[in-house]
Amino acid sequence: MDSSNSPTTKPLLKGTQIVWYILGLLEVLLAFRFVFKLTGANSEAGFTNFIYAVTWPFTAPFNAVFLKTAVSGSIFEWTTLLAMLVYYLIAFAIVRLFLMSKTVSTPEAAEKLDNQEK
């Protein structure tokens, strides 16, 4: 069976697109948080407060990993950068897991196995 004609191809594509979309959205929010902390943005401002509130659950697991570097009201938040890296790696792993369930022909499987032996 040609893998391009497999009934699982379209759902796999949609699944990977959804994972990358969610990651992209999360990374943008975390990037805003990082820049706001770095530039000493007013945490009382509505948008800044919104970004901090939305991203807090995603940075909280990493809060104790690094100390915050603060200089004159600016905070270099290493934990946000770590969170961005970890969530990227998780998304990458999920996409790779999806791709492992892709239908392959016997010749494709044999070629991939041969390449793994090298």
ZAKOLMI-75988 format. One line per field, with one value per residue: chain; x, y, z of N, C-alpha, C in turn; residue number from 0; residue in three letters. Coordinates in Angstrom, 1 decimal, padded with zeros to 4 digits. Layout:
<recs>
ch <- A/... .
n_X <- X/... .
n_Y <- Y/... .
n_Z <- Z/... .
ca_X <- X/... .
ca_Y <- Y/... .
ca_Z <- Z/... .
c_X <- X/... .
c_Y <- Y/... .
c_Z <- Z/... .
i <- NUM/... .
aa <- ala/... .
</recs>
This chain:
<recs>
ch <- A/A/A/A/A/A/A/A/A/A/A/A/A/A/A/A/A/A/A/A/A/A/A/A/A/A/A/A/A/A/A/A/A/A/A/A/A/A/A/A/A/A/A/A/A/A/A/A/A/A/A/A/A/A/A/A/A/A/A/A/A/A/A/A/A/A/A/A/A/A/A/A/A/A/A/A/A/A/A/A/A/A/A/A/A/A/A/A/A/A/A/A/A/A/A/A/A/A/A/A/A/A/A/A/A/A/A/A/A/A/A/A/A/A/A/A/A/A .
n_X <- 000.8/000.6/001.9/001.1/-001.5/-002.8/-005.4/-004.8/-003.1/-004.0/-005.3/-003.0/-001.4/-003.0/-003.0/-000.3/-000.1/-001.8/-000.4/002.0/000.8/-000.3/002.1/003.4/001.7/002.0/004.7/004.9/003.5/005.1/007.4/006.6/006.2/008.9/010.2/008.7/009.4/012.1/012.4/011.2/008.5/005.3/003.6/001.1/-000.3/-002.9/-002.6/000.0/-000.4/-002.3/-000.7/001.2/-000.4/-001.6/000.7/001.9/001.2/002.6/005.3/005.7/006.5/009.2/010.3/012.0/014.4/016.4/018.0/016.6/017.8/018.2/018.3/018.2/015.2/014.7/014.3/016.0/014.7/015.4/014.0/011.8/012.9/013.9/011.5/010.4/012.2/011.8/009.1/009.1/010.7/009.0/006.8/008.1/008.8/006.2/005.2/007.0/006.3/003.7/004.4/005.6/003.5/002.7/001.6/003.7/005.2/006.4/008.9/009.8/009.9/011.9/014.1/014.4/015.0/017.4/018.9/019.0/020.7/023.2 .
n_Y <- -001.2/002.1/004.7/007.3/007.2/006.2/005.8/007.0/009.1/011.8/012.5/012.2/014.3/016.5/016.2/016.7/019.3/020.6/020.2/021.7/024.2/024.8/024.8/026.9/029.1/029.0/029.4/032.1/033.5/033.0/034.2/036.9/037.2/036.8/039.0/041.2/040.9/041.2/043.8/045.2/045.7/047.3/045.6/046.0/046.9/046.0/044.2/043.2/042.0/040.1/038.5/037.5/036.1/034.1/032.7/031.9/029.2/027.6/028.3/027.8/025.1/025.3/027.2/026.9/026.0/027.8/030.8/034.0/036.7/039.9/043.3/046.6/046.7/045.2/041.8/039.0/036.2/033.1/030.8/031.0/030.8/028.2/026.8/027.4/025.9/023.3/022.8/022.9/020.7/018.7/019.0/018.3/015.7/014.5/014.9/013.4/010.9/010.7/010.5/008.0/006.3/006.3/004.9/002.6/001.2/-002.1/-002.2/000.5/000.3/-001.7/-000.3/001.8/000.4/-000.7/001.6/002.3/000.5/001.3 .
n_Z <- 000.0/-000.9/001.0/000.7/000.0/002.2/004.6/007.0/006.7/006.3/008.8/010.5/009.5/010.1/012.9/013.5/012.6/014.4/016.8/016.3/015.9/018.5/020.0/018.8/019.5/022.3/022.5/021.5/023.5/025.7/024.9/024.8/027.6/028.5/027.3/028.4/031.1/031.0/030.1/032.1/032.2/033.1/035.5/036.3/034.1/031.9/029.6/030.1/032.6/031.9/030.1/032.0/033.7/032.1/031.2/033.5/034.6/032.8/033.2/035.9/036.7/036.4/037.9/040.2/039.1/038.1/039.4/039.4/037.4/038.2/037.4/038.0/037.9/035.7/034.7/034.0/032.9/033.3/033.6/031.9/029.4/029.6/029.9/027.3/025.7/026.7/026.2/023.4/022.8/023.8/022.1/019.7/020.2/020.4/017.8/016.4/017.4/016.4/013.7/013.6/013.6/011.0/008.0/006.2/003.3/002.6/001.3/002.0/004.8/005.0/003.9/005.8/008.1/007.3/007.2/009.8/010.9/010.2 .
ca_X <- 000.0/001.3/001.7/000.4/-002.9/-003.3/-006.4/-004.2/-002.2/-004.6/-005.4/-001.6/-001.0/-003.8/-002.5/001.0/-000.4/-002.4/000.7/002.9/000.1/-000.4/003.4/003.7/001.0/002.6/006.0/004.7/003.1/006.2/008.3/006.1/006.5/010.3/010.5/008.1/010.2/013.4/012.3/010.6/007.1/004.4/002.8/-000.3/-001.0/-003.8/-002.0/001.1/-000.9/-002.9/000.4/001.8/-001.4/-001.7/001.9/002.4/001.1/003.6/006.6/005.7/007.3/010.6/010.7/013.1/015.6/017.4/017.7/016.3/018.8/017.5/019.1/017.4/013.8/014.7/014.5/016.3/014.0/016.0/013.0/010.9/013.7/013.9/010.1/010.3/013.0/011.2/007.8/009.5/011.2/007.8/006.1/008.9/008.6/004.8/005.1/007.8/005.4/002.6/004.9/005.9/002.3/002.4/001.7/004.8/005.2/007.4/010.2/010.2/010.3/013.2/015.1/014.6/015.7/018.8/019.6/019.2/021.8/024.5 .
ca_Y <- 000.0/003.4/005.5/008.6/006.9/005.6/006.6/007.6/010.2/013.1/012.7/012.5/015.7/017.4/016.1/017.4/020.7/021.1/020.3/022.8/025.5/025.0/025.1/028.3/030.0/029.0/030.1/033.5/034.0/032.9/035.2/038.1/037.2/037.0/040.4/042.0/040.8/041.8/045.3/045.8/046.2/047.5/044.4/046.5/047.1/044.9/043.2/042.6/041.2/039.0/037.6/036.9/035.2/033.0/031.9/031.4/027.8/027.0/028.5/027.4/023.9/025.5/028.3/026.6/025.5/028.9/032.0/035.1/037.7/041.2/044.5/047.8/046.5/044.2/040.5/038.0/035.0/031.9/029.8/031.1/030.2/026.8/026.4/027.4/024.8/022.0/022.6/022.6/019.3/017.8/019.0/017.6/014.2/014.2/014.9/012.2/009.8/010.6/010.1/006.6/005.5/006.5/003.6/002.5/000.0/-003.1/-001.7/001.7/-000.2/-002.4/000.7/002.5/-000.5/-000.8/002.9/002.4/-000.4/001.9 .
ca_Z <- 000.0/-001.0/002.2/000.4/-000.2/003.4/005.3/008.2/006.3/006.6/010.3/011.0/009.1/011.0/014.3/013.6/012.4/015.7/017.8/016.0/016.1/019.9/020.4/018.3/020.3/023.6/022.4/021.4/024.8/026.6/024.4/025.4/029.0/028.6/026.9/029.4/032.4/030.6/029.9/033.3/031.9/034.2/035.7/036.5/032.8/031.6/028.7/030.7/033.6/031.2/029.7/033.1/034.3/031.2/031.1/034.8/034.8/032.0/033.7/037.3/037.0/036.2/038.8/041.1/038.4/038.1/040.1/038.5/037.3/038.2/037.3/037.8/037.5/034.6/035.1/032.9/033.5/032.7/033.6/030.7/028.3/029.8/029.5/025.9/025.2/027.1/025.4/022.0/022.8/024.0/020.8/018.7/020.5/020.1/016.3/016.0/017.8/015.4/012.4/013.7/013.3/009.6/007.2/005.3/002.5/003.0/000.8/002.8/006.1/004.9/003.7/007.0/009.0/006.9/007.5/011.3/011.3/009.9 .
c_X <- 000.9/001.0/000.9/-001.1/-003.5/-004.4/-005.9/-003.4/-002.8/-004.8/-004.0/-001.2/-001.7/-003.3/-001.2/000.8/-000.9/-001.3/001.6/002.2/000.0/001.0/003.7/003.0/001.6/003.9/005.9/004.4/004.3/007.3/007.9/006.4/008.0/010.7/010.0/009.0/011.5/013.4/011.6/009.3/006.3/003.5/001.3/-001.1/-001.8/-003.2/-000.9/000.6/-001.6/-001.8/001.0/000.9/-001.5/-000.5/002.4/002.3/002.2/005.0/006.8/006.6/008.8/011.2/011.9/014.4/016.7/017.0/017.4/017.4/018.1/018.5/018.2/016.0/013.7/015.0/014.8/015.8/014.4/014.9/012.1/011.7/013.7/012.6/009.9/011.0/012.3/009.9/008.1/009.9/010.0/007.0/006.8/008.7/007.2/004.6/005.8/007.0/004.3/003.2/005.3/004.7/001.9/002.6/002.9/004.7/006.4/008.8/010.7/010.6/011.7/014.3/015.4/015.3/017.1/019.5/019.9/020.4/023.2/025.0 .
c_Y <- 001.2/004.3/006.8/008.4/006.2/006.5/007.3/008.9/011.6/013.4/012.9/013.9/016.7/017.4/016.8/018.9/021.3/021.2/021.5/024.2/025.8/025.4/026.6/029.3/030.1/029.7/031.6/034.1/034.0/033.9/036.6/038.2/037.5/038.5/041.4/042.0/041.4/043.3/046.0/046.4/046.3/046.3/044.8/046.7/045.9/043.8/042.5/041.6/039.9/038.0/036.8/035.8/033.9/032.1/031.4/029.9/027.0/027.2/028.0/026.2/024.2/026.6/028.1/026.2/026.6/030.0/033.1/036.1/039.0/042.3/045.7/047.6/045.5/042.8/039.6/036.7/033.8/030.8/029.8/030.6/028.7/026.2/026.3/026.2/023.4/021.8/022.4/021.2/018.3/017.8/018.2/016.1/013.7/014.0/013.6/010.9/009.6/010.0/008.6/005.8/005.6/005.2/003.7/001.2/-000.9/-002.6/-000.4/001.2/-000.9/-001.4/001.5/001.7/-000.6/000.4/003.0/001.5/000.2/002.8 .
c_Z <- 000.0/000.2/001.9/000.2/001.1/004.0/006.5/007.9/006.7/008.1/010.9/010.7/010.0/012.4/014.5/013.5/013.7/016.7/017.6/016.2/017.6/020.4/020.0/019.1/021.7/023.6/022.3/022.7/025.7/026.2/024.9/026.9/029.3/028.4/027.9/030.7/032.1/030.6/031.1/033.0/033.1/034.4/036.0/035.2/032.5/030.7/029.4/031.8/033.0/030.7/030.9/033.7/033.4/031.1/032.4/035.0/033.9/032.4/035.2/037.5/037.0/037.1/039.7/040.5/038.5/039.0/039.1/038.6/037.2/038.3/037.1/037.3/036.4/035.1/033.9/033.5/032.7/032.6/032.4/029.5/028.4/029.4/028.0/025.2/025.5/026.3/024.0/021.9/023.0/022.7/019.7/018.9/020.1/018.5/015.8/016.3/016.8/014.1/012.5/013.4/011.8/008.9/006.2/004.5/003.0/002.5/001.6/004.1/006.1/004.8/005.0/008.0/008.7/007.3/009.0/011.7/011.0/011.0 .
i <- 0/1/2/3/4/5/6/7/8/9/10/11/12/13/14/15/16/17/18/19/20/21/22/23/24/25/26/27/28/29/30/31/32/33/34/35/36/37/38/39/40/41/42/43/44/45/46/47/48/49/50/51/52/53/54/55/56/57/58/59/60/61/62/63/64/65/66/67/68/69/70/71/72/73/74/75/76/77/78/79/80/81/82/83/84/85/86/87/88/89/90/91/92/93/94/95/96/97/98/99/100/101/102/103/104/105/106/107/108/109/110/111/112/113/114/115/116/117 .
aa <- met/asp/ser/ser/asn/ser/pro/thr/thr/lys/pro/leu/leu/lys/gly/thr/gln/ile/val/trp/tyr/ile/leu/gly/leu/leu/glu/val/leu/leu/ala/phe/arg/phe/val/phe/lys/leu/thr/gly/ala/asn/ser/glu/ala/gly/phe/thr/asn/phe/ile/tyr/ala/val/thr/trp/pro/phe/thr/ala/pro/phe/asn/ala/val/phe/leu/lys/thr/ala/val/ser/gly/ser/ile/phe/glu/trp/thr/thr/leu/leu/ala/met/leu/val/tyr/tyr/leu/ile/ala/phe/ala/ile/val/arg/leu/phe/leu/met/ser/lys/thr/val/ser/thr/pro/glu/ala/ala/glu/lys/leu/asp/asn/gln/glu/lys .
</recs>
